[in-house]
Amino acid sequence: MNTTYYDHGTAPERWERARMFFDAKDYAAAARILDGLVEEVPEQAGPRLLLARSYYHSAQLRRAETELRILVDRDPVEHYARLMLGRTLERQGRHDEAEPHLRMASALAGDFEQL
């Protein structure tokens, strides 16, 4: 097996490396690491959410949307994933699709003023 820098090390080591890249605003590098990690541990929400955020911040909006829809399908009351999905759809100019997600995220976060 030919490993690269992005898939070298244990899952926890790669998680930490991805977080360091994300914190340094190198979102594309974080996404490269997280992509393999999410394949390895698809049931874990944390890596998938950080992958979606990395895609969002690196303007890979369709990929972000895909990951966020998986998270929302698995956990419909995960307010941050729903908020990010709404913002991702907005950023793509899909405001009508974004609105229900943004309203739900506000309600789940306890922000009823916007409803």
Residue pairs with C-beta under 8 A, 6 or more apart in sequence:
6 14
6 29
6 32
6 33
6 36
7 14
7 33
7 36
8 14
9 17
11 37
11 40
11 41
14 33
14 36
14 37
15 37
15 46
15 47
17 33
18 30
18 33
18 34
18 37
18 47
18 50
18 54
19 30
19 50
21 27
21 29
21 30
21 33
22 30
22 50
22 53
22 54
25 57
27 53
27 54
27 55
27 57
27 58
28 54
28 58
30 50
30 51
30 54
31 51
31 54
31 55
31 58
31 60
31 63
34 47
34 48
34 50
34 51
34 54
35 51
37 47
37 51
38 44
38 47
38 48
38 51
38 67
41 47
42 48
45 71
45 74
45 75
45 78
45 81
48 67
48 70
48 71
49 67
49 71
49 80
49 81
49 84
51 67
52 63
52 64
52 67
52 68
52 71
52 81
52 84
52 88
53 64
53 84
55 61
55 63
55 64
55 67
56 64
56 84
56 87
56 88
56 91
61 88
61 91
61 92
62 92
64 84
64 88
65 85
65 88
65 89
65 92
68 81
68 82
68 84
68 85
68 88
69 85
71 78
71 81
72 78
72 81
72 82
72 85
72 101
75 81
76 82
77 108
79 104
79 105
79 108
79 109
80 105
82 101
82 102
82 104
82 105
82 108
83 101
83 102
83 105
83 109
85 98
85 101
86 98
86 99
86 100
86 101
86 102
86 105
87 98
87 102
88 98
89 95
89 97
89 98
89 101
90 98
90 102
103 114
103 115
106 112
106 114
106 115
107 115
